[in-house]
Amino acid sequence: MPSPGDRSPELSAAERRALALSATGLVVTEIAQVMGTSAGRVRMLLASAITKLGARSKLEALVLAARSGEIDLAP
């Protein structure tokens, strides 16, 4: 598992979007509706993003993605 300081592979557009939507407070089923996909796919995208970022949780992944410029948390 990569450590948070390691350069990990870039997130896919779908992974970035799922994380960004999660940061707005949407739950998996709501993210799935917005993205036009299944809840299972959203769970897979979030899990993949967490792994790629070397995070231990969705919250840590959000912070790491924001710090690296992968997602923008500004309103």
N, C-alpha and C positions, 0 to 999 in steps of 0.2 A: 504494500500500500504506500503510495507516495506521501511524503510529509507535506504540510501546508506550504512550506517554503520552496518546494520543488516546482519546476515548470512542468505542468501537466498538459496533456493534449487540449486543444481548444474545445469548448463545448459546441455542440451542434446548435443550429438555429432553434430547433424544437426544445432542446434542453434549456437554452437561455430563456425562451419564452415561458416554459413551465415554471422555471425558478422565479422569473420576474412576476408572473401572475401569483405565485405563492406568496411573494413578498407583499402583495397588496392585501393579503388576508383571505384569499379564496382557498377553499378546500379542494381536494382532488376532484370530486364530482363536478364542481363549478368550473375548475380549470379545463376539465374534459369537455364540458359544454362550450366554453369559449373557443377552445382549440378545434372543436369538431372531431373529437376522437374519444376513445374509451378511457374509463378511469384506470384500467389496467395499464394502458399505454402511458398515461401520465405518471403513474407510480414507477414504471420502468424508466421513463425519462428523468425523473427526479433521482432515482437510485443511481442511474448512470452518471448524472452530473455530480452527485455526492462522491462517487468513486473517482471520477476524473480529477476532481478538485482535491482529493485526499482528505476530505472532511469526515467527521464522525457523526454529523447530524445535518438535517436540512438547514437549520439555523446557521451552523458553521459554514455550510456551502454557500448560503446567501451572502454572508459576510465576505468570504473569500472571493466569490464571483464579483461582488461590488468593488472590492479593493483592487482586483486585477483588471477591472474595466469590462468584464464579460457581460455584466448587466448594470443598468442604471437605476438606482433607487429613488431618484429625484421625481417629484410629482409631475 
